[in-house]
Amino acid sequence: MEIDNTFIKNLFHSTIIKVEKGNPIPLGNHFFFINNGEVSGKMGARKNTPFSAQKGQFFCLKQLIDSDEKVVNAVAETDLELTIINFSELEKLLKGTDKNLSALIKSLISQGIY
């Protein structure tokens, strides 16, 4: 199942950015949804583990649940179109949700997203 970026735009206040192949991704207080392209990088505060993500996937999101899973660098493997979402947008969503649903969302993030 591929997530449509329209869903993301309707759920969160976000911005679309473009990054050319070979350029670094601007990391910060936000996470990304990949509209088109592929990214690679390293994550992990203690031990750097390689990761790659492609169209329809999120990255820089898992660090909200586990600070040891922070993305420390990311580079565009192809030309990229990314939706950038501030962490506060997700926090608002989780605070406005039933605590059991919030726990489920956090569990899903920790198990299957970079």
ROTI-585093 format. One record per atom (N, C-alpha, C): x, y, z; residue in three letters; atom name; residue number from 0. Coordinates in steps of 0.02 Angstrom, whole numbers, plus 32768, in hexadecimal, padded with zeros to 4 digits. Atoms other than C-alpha are relative to their C-alpha. Layout:
BEGIN
PT     px     py     pz   type   atom   seq
PT      X      Y      Z    ALA     CA   NUM
...
***
This chain:
BEGIN
PT     px     py     pz   type   atom   seq
PT   8029   7FC6   8000    MET      N     0
PT   8000   8000   8000    MET     CA     0
PT   802C   803E   8000    MET      C     0
PT   7FD9   7FC3   8004    GLU      N     1
PT   8049   80A6   7FCC    GLU     CA     1
PT   7FD7   803B   801A    GLU      C     1
PT   8021   7FC5   7FE5    ILE      N     2
PT   801E   8144   802B    ILE     CA     2
PT   8003   8037   7FCC    ILE      C     2
PT   8005   7FC8   802F    ASP      N     3
PT   7FE4   81D5   7FC0    ASP     CA     3
PT   8012   8040   8025    ASP      C     3
PT   7FED   7FC3   7FDD    ASN      N     4
PT   8031   827E   7FE8    ASN     CA     4
PT   7FC5   802F   800C    ASN      C     4
PT   803C   7FD9   7FF2    THR      N     5
PT   7F81   82CA   7FE1    THR     CA     5
PT   7FE8   7FF3   8048    THR      C     5
PT   8011   8013   7FBC    PHE      N     6
PT   7F5D   826C   8082    PHE     CA     6
PT   802B   8027   8031    PHE      C     6
PT   7FD2   7FDD   7FD4    ILE      N     7
PT   7FF7   82BB   80D2    ILE     CA     7
PT   7FEE   804A   8002    ILE      C     7
PT   8012   7FB9   8002    LYS      N     8
PT   7FC5   836A   8098    LYS     CA     8
PT   7FC0   800E   8026    LYS      C     8
PT   803F   7FF6   7FDC    ASN      N     9
PT   7F17   8354   80E2    ASN     CA     9
PT   8007   7FF4   804B    ASN      C     9
PT   7FF6   8011   7FB9    LEU      N    10
PT   7F59   8311   8188    LEU     CA    10
PT   802C   8032   8025    LEU      C    10
PT   7FCE   7FD4   7FE0    PHE      N    11
PT   7FE9   8389   81AA    PHE     CA    11
PT   8009   8040   7FD7    PHE      C    11
PT   7FE8   7FC4   8022    HIS      N    12
PT   801B   843B   8183    HIS     CA    12
PT   8047   7FEE   7FEA    HIS      C    12
PT   7FBF   8017   801A    SER      N    13
PT   80B1   8419   8113    SER     CA    13
PT   8016   802C   7FC6    SER      C    13
PT   7FE2   7FDC   8038    THR      N    14
PT   8123   845D   808B    THR     CA    14
PT   8022   7FCC   7FD3    THR      C    14
PT   7FDD   802C   802F    ILE      N    15
PT   8167   8409   7FEF    ILE     CA    15
PT   8042   8021   7FED    ILE      C    15
PT   7FBF   7FE8   8015    ILE      N    16
PT   8220   841A   7FCA    ILE     CA    16
PT   801D   7FD1   7FCB    ILE      C    16
PT   7FDD   8029   8032    LYS      N    17
PT   828E   83DB   7F3D    LYS     CA    17
PT   804A   8001   8011    LYS      C    17
PT   7FB9   8008   7FF3    VAL      N    18
PT   833F   839A   7F54    VAL     CA    18
PT   801E   7FDB   7FC4    VAL      C    18
PT   7FE0   801F   803A    GLU      N    19
PT   83B1   8373   7EC1    GLU     CA    19
PT   802D   7FC6   8015    GLU      C    19
PT   7FD7   803B   7FF5    LYS      N    20
PT   840E   82CE   7EB4    LYS     CA    20
PT   8045   8014   8019    LYS      C    20
PT   7FBE   7FF5   7FE4    GLY      N    21
PT   84AC   82CA   7F1E    GLY     CA    21
PT   8002   8034   8038    GLY      C    21
PT   8002   7FCD   7FCC    ASN      N    22
PT   8478   8358   7F91    ASN     CA    22
PT   7FE8   7FE5   8043    ASN      C    22
PT   8017   8016   7FBE    PRO      N    23
PT   8460   8346   804D    PRO     CA    23
PT   7FB8   8017   800D    PRO      C    23
PT   8044   7FEE   7FEB    ILE      N    24
PT   83B1   8349   8099    ILE     CA    24
PT   8006   802D   803D    ILE      C    24
PT   7FFC   7FD3   7FC6    PRO      N    25
PT   8395   83DA   8112    PRO     CA    25
PT   7FDC   7FE3   803D    PRO      C    25
PT   801C   801F   7FC4    LEU      N    26
PT   837B   8380   81B8    LEU     CA    26
PT   7FF1   8035   8034    LEU      C    26
PT   8011   7FD0   7FCC    GLY      N    27
PT   832D   83D6   824D    GLY     CA    27
PT   7FC6   7FE8   802A    GLY      C    27
PT   8039   800E   7FD5    ASN      N    28
PT   828D   83DD   82B3    ASN     CA    28
PT   7FC4   7FE9   7FD8    ASN      C    28
PT   8035   8015   802D    HIS      N    29
PT   8228   8384   822E    HIS     CA    29
PT   800E   7FBA   7FE6    HIS      C    29
PT   7FF8   8041   8021    PHE      N    30
PT   820B   82E1   81D3    PHE     CA    30
PT   7FE8   8008   7FB9    PHE      C    30
PT   800D   7FFC   8047    PHE      N    31
PT   81F2   82BA   811C    PHE     CA    31
PT   7FD5   7FC7   7FE7    PHE      C    31
PT   8023   8033   8027    PHE      N    32
PT   817D   825D   80A8    PHE     CA    32
PT   801C   8007   7FB9    PHE      C    32
PT   7FE2   7FFE   8043    ILE      N    33
PT   81CB   822F   8000    ILE     CA    33
PT   7FC9   7FFB   7FCB    ILE      C    33
PT   8031   7FFF   8037    ASN      N    34
PT   8159   8261   7F70    ASN     CA    34
PT   801C   7FDE   7FC2    ASN      C    34
PT   7FDD   801E   8039    ASN      N    35
PT   81D8   822E   7EEB    ASN     CA    35
PT   804A   7FFC   8010    ASN      C    35
PT   7FB8   8007   7FF9    GLY      N    36
PT   8289   81EC   7EEF    GLY     CA    36
PT   8015   7FCF   8036    GLY      C    36
PT   7FE3   802E   7FCF    GLU      N    37
PT   82FD   8190   7F65    GLU     CA    37
PT   8035   8025   8028    GLU      C    37
PT   7FCF   7FE1   7FD3    VAL      N    38
PT   8366   81C5   7FFA    VAL     CA    38
PT   8025   7FC9   8025    VAL      C    38
PT   7FDA   802E   7FD6    SER      N    39
PT   83F0   816E   805B    SER     CA    39
PT   8023   8029   8036    SER      C    39
PT   7FDD   7FDC   7FCB    GLY      N    40
PT   844B   8199   80FA    GLY     CA    40
PT   8012   7FD1   8039    GLY      C    40
PT   7FEF   8026   7FC4    LYS      N    41
PT   847B   8163   81A8    LYS     CA    41
PT   7FD6   8019   8039    LYS      C    41
PT   8027   7FEF   7FC5    MET      N    42
PT   8417   815E   8247    MET     CA    42
PT   801E   7FDD   803D    MET      C    42
PT   7FE8   801D   7FC2    GLY      N    43
PT   8441   813B   82FC    GLY     CA    43
PT   802E   802E   8024    GLY      C    43
PT   7FD8   7FD3   7FD7    ALA      N    44
PT   8484   81A9   8386    ALA     CA    44
PT   8040   7FDE   8017    ALA      C    44
PT   7FC5   8024   7FE7    ARG      N    45
PT   84FC   8123   83C4    ARG     CA    45
PT   8025   7FDC   7FC9    ARG      C    45
PT   7FE1   8026   8036    LYS      N    46
PT   851C   80B2   832F    LYS     CA    46
PT   7FDC   8013   7FC0    LYS      C    46
PT   801E   7FEC   803F    ASN      N    47
PT   84FF   80F3   8280    ASN     CA    47
PT   7FEF   7FC3   7FD5    ASN      C    47
PT   801A   8036   8028    THR      N    48
PT   8493   807B   821D    THR     CA    48
PT   7FE8   801C   7FBE    THR      C    48
PT   8018   7FE6   8040    PRO      N    49
PT   8478   8094   8162    PRO     CA    49
PT   7FB5   7FF3   7FF7    PRO      C    49
PT   8046   800A   8012    PHE      N    50
PT   83C6   80AB   8123    PHE     CA    50
PT   7FF6   801C   7FB9    PHE      C    50
PT   8017   7FE2   8040    SER      N    51
PT   8371   80CE   807D    SER     CA    51
PT   7FB4   8000   8001    SER      C    51
PT   8049   7FFA   8004    ALA      N    52
PT   82C1   8106   805A    ALA     CA    52
PT   7FEF   801A   7FBB    ALA      C    52
PT   8014   7FEE   8044    GLN      N    53
PT   825F   8123   7FBB    GLN     CA    53
PT   7FB8   801A   7FFF    GLN      C    53
PT   8042   7FE5   800A    LYS      N    54
PT   81BD   8168   7F76    LYS     CA    54
PT   7FCC   7FDC   802B    LYS      C    54
PT   8035   801C   7FD7    GLY      N    55
PT   812B   8150   7FEE    GLY     CA    55
PT   8015   7FEF   8047    GLY      C    55
PT   7FE8   8010   7FBD    GLN      N    56
PT   8197   813E   808A    GLN     CA    56
PT   8010   8040   8027    GLN      C    56
PT   7FEC   7FCA   7FD3    PHE      N    57
PT   81BD   81AE   8120    PHE     CA    57
PT   8048   7FF4   8016    PHE      C    57
PT   7FC1   8006   7FDB    PHE      N    58
PT   8266   81D2   816D    PHE     CA    58
PT   8007   803B   802F    PHE      C    58
PT   7FF7   7FD0   7FC9    CYS      N    59
PT   82A2   8235   8205    CYS     CA    59
PT   7FC5   8002   8030    CYS      C    59
PT   803B   8003   7FD5    LEU      N    60
PT   8203   8201   825F    LEU     CA    60
PT   800C   7FD5   803E    LEU      C    60
PT   7FF5   802F   7FC9    LYS      N    61
PT   823F   8172   82CD    LYS     CA    61
PT   8023   8021   803B    LYS      C    61
PT   7FDB   7FDF   7FC9    GLN      N    62
PT   82AE   81E7   8332    GLN     CA    62
PT   7FD2   8023   8032    GLN      C    62
PT   8030   7FE5   7FD1    LEU      N    63
PT   8211   8231   8381    LEU     CA    63
PT   7FF0   7FCE   8037    LEU      C    63
PT   8010   8035   7FD1    ILE      N    64
PT   81F3   818A   83D6    ILE     CA    64
PT   803E   7FE9   8026    ILE      C    64
PT   7FC2   8018   7FE4    ASP      N    65
PT   82A8   8159   83F5    ASP     CA    65
PT   8039   802E   7FE9    ASP      C    65
PT   7FCC   7FD0   8012    SER      N    66
PT   832F   81E0   83F9    SER     CA    66
PT   8040   7FDF   7FE7    SER      C    66
PT   7FC5   8024   8019    ASP      N    67
PT   83B4   815B   83D8    ASP     CA    67
PT   7FFA   7FF0   7FB6    ASP      C    67
PT   800B   800E   8047    GLU      N    68
PT   8367   8146   8329    GLU     CA    68
PT   8001   803F   7FD5    GLU      C    68
PT   7FFC   7FC1   8025    LYS      N    69
PT   838B   81F8   82F2    LYS     CA    69
PT   8026   7FF8   7FBF    LYS      C    69
PT   7FDC   7FFF   8041    VAL      N    70
PT   83BA   820E   823B    VAL     CA    70
PT   8038   8033   8006    VAL      C    70
PT   7FC7   7FD3   7FF8    VAL      N    71
PT   8469   8258   823E    VAL     CA    71
PT   8017   801F   7FBE    VAL      C    71
PT   7FF5   7FE2   8041    ASN      N    72
PT   847B   8274   8183    ASN     CA    72
PT   7FD5   7FDD   7FCC    ASN      C    72
PT   8029   801B   8036    ALA      N    73
PT   8416   825A   80E5    ALA     CA    73
PT   8012   8025   7FC0    ALA      C    73
PT   7FEC   7FE5   8041    VAL      N    74
PT   843E   8274   802D    VAL     CA    74
PT   7FCE   7FE9   7FCB    VAL      C    74
PT   802C   8012   8037    ALA      N    75
PT   83D2   8276   7F91    ALA     CA    75
PT   8024   7FD2   7FD0    ALA      C    75
PT   7FE3   8030   8030    GLU      N    76
PT   83FB   81DB   7F2A    GLU     CA    76
PT   7FE7   800E   7FB9    GLU      C    76
PT   801E   7FEA   8040    THR      N    77
PT   838A   821E   7E9F    THR     CA    77
PT   7FE4   8046   800E    THR      C    77
PT   8024   7FC2   7FF3    ASP      N    78
PT   8333   82C4   7E86    ASP     CA    78
PT   7FC4   7FEF   802B    ASP      C    78
PT   8035   800E   7FCF    LEU      N    79
PT   82B6   82CE   7F15    LEU     CA    79
PT   7FCC   8037   8003    LEU      C    79
PT   8035   7FD2   7FEB    GLU      N    80
PT   8210   831D   7F39    GLU     CA    80
PT   7FE8   7FE6   8043    GLU      C    80
PT   8010   8014   7FBC    LEU      N    81
PT   81F0   8319   7FF4    LEU     CA    81
PT   7FCA   802C   801D    LEU      C    81
PT   802D   7FD9   7FD6    THR      N    82
PT   8162   834F   8063    THR     CA    82
PT   8021   8003   8044    THR      C    82
PT   7FDF   7FF5   7FC0    ILE      N    83
PT   81AE   8399   80FF    ILE     CA    83
PT   7FCB   8014   8034    ILE      C    83
PT   8033   7FF6   7FCC    ILE      N    84
PT   8147   8394   81A0    ILE     CA    84
PT   8023   800B   8043    ILE      C    84
PT   7FE2   7FF1   7FC0    ASN      N    85
PT   8176   83E4   8245    ASN     CA    85
PT   7FE8   7FCE   8034    ASN      C    85
PT   8011   8030   7FCC    PHE      N    86
PT   817A   836F   82DB    PHE     CA    86
PT   7FC3   8016   8028    PHE      C    86
PT   8039   7FE8   7FD8    SER      N    87
PT   80FC   83DF   8334    SER     CA    87
PT   7FBD   7FEE   7FE1    SER      C    87
PT   803E   8014   8022    GLU      N    88
PT   8079   83B1   82B1    GLU     CA    88
PT   7FEB   7FB9   8015    GLU      C    88
PT   800F   8044   7FEA    LEU      N    89
PT   8085   82F9   82E1    LEU     CA    89
PT   7FEE   8000   804A    LEU      C    89
PT   800F   7FFD   7FB8    GLU      N    90
PT   8087   8323   839A    GLU     CA    90
PT   7FB9   8018   800B    GLU      C    90
PT   8046   7FE8   7FFB    LYS      N    91
PT   7FE4   8385   8384    LYS     CA    91
PT   7FCF   7FC8   7FF0    LYS      C    91
PT   802C   8038   8014    LEU      N    92
PT   7F96   82EF   832C    LEU     CA    92
PT   7FFD   7FCC   8038    LEU      C    92
PT   7FFE   8033   7FCC    LEU      N    93
PT   7FCE   8276   83B4    LEU     CA    93
PT   7FDD   8017   8040    LEU      C    93
PT   8020   7FE5   7FC3    LYS      N    94
PT   7F92   82E7   8442    LYS     CA    94
PT   7FB4   8003   7FF8    LYS      C    94
PT   8047   7FFC   800C    GLY      N    95
PT   7EE7   82F8   83F0    GLY     CA    95
PT   7FDF   7FBE   7FF1    GLY      C    95
PT   8018   8043   8010    THR      N    96
PT   7ED3   823C   83DB    THR     CA    96
PT   7FF7   7FD8   8040    THR      C    96
PT   8008   8030   7FC8    ASP      N    97
PT   7E95   81B4   8451    ASP     CA    97
PT   8044   7FE4   8013    ASP      C    97
PT   7FBE   8017   7FE9    LYS      N    98
PT   7F27   8179   84BC    LYS     CA    98
PT   8013   7FBB   7FE5    LYS      C    98
PT   7FF2   8042   801C    ASN      N    99
PT   7F17   80C6   847B    ASN     CA    99
PT   8014   8005   7FB7    ASN      C    99
PT   7FEE   7FF6   8046    LEU      N   100
PT   7F1A   80FF   83C7    LEU     CA   100
PT   8044   8022   7FFA    LEU      C   100
PT   7FBF   7FDF   7FFF    SER      N   101
PT   7FAD   8171   83EE    SER     CA   101
PT   8037   7FCD   800D    SER      C   101
PT   7FCF   8035   7FF1    ALA      N   102
PT   800A   80DB   8439    ALA     CA   102
PT   800B   7FD3   7FC3    ALA      C   102
PT   7FFB   8029   803C    LEU      N   103
PT   7FE4   8075   839D    LEU     CA   103
PT   8028   8023   7FCA    LEU      C   103
PT   7FDA   7FDA   8032    ILE      N   104
PT   8025   80FE   832A    ILE     CA   104
PT   804A   8001   8012    ILE      C   104
PT   7FBA   7FFF   7FEB    LYS      N   105
PT   80C5   810D   8390    LYS     CA   105
PT   8020   7FBC   7FF6    LYS      C   105
PT   7FE6   8044   8009    SER      N   106
PT   80DB   8050   838A    SER     CA   106
PT   800E   7FF3   7FB6    SER      C   106
PT   7FF6   8009   8048    LEU      N   107
PT   80C5   804E   82CD    LEU     CA   107
PT   803D   8027   7FE7    LEU      C   107
PT   7FC6   7FD8   8013    ILE      N   108
PT   8143   80DA   82BA    ILE     CA   108
PT   8040   7FDE   8015    ILE      C   108
PT   7FC2   801E   7FE7    SER      N   109
PT   81C4   8081   8326    SER     CA   109
PT   8011   7FC0   7FDB    SER      C   109
PT   7FF3   8040   8021    GLN      N   110
PT   81B1   7FDF   82C3    GLN     CA   110
PT   800F   8005   7FB5    GLN      C   110
PT   7FFB   8003   8048    GLY      N   111
PT   81AC   8015   820F    GLY     CA   111
PT   8014   803E   7FDB    GLY      C   111
PT   7FEF   7FC2   8022    ILE      N   112
PT   81EC   80C4   81EA    ILE     CA   112
PT   8046   8014   8016    ILE      C   112
PT   7FBB   7FE8   7FF1    TYR      N   113
PT   829B   8111   81E2    TYR     CA   113
PT   7FFE   8041   8026    TYR      C   113
***
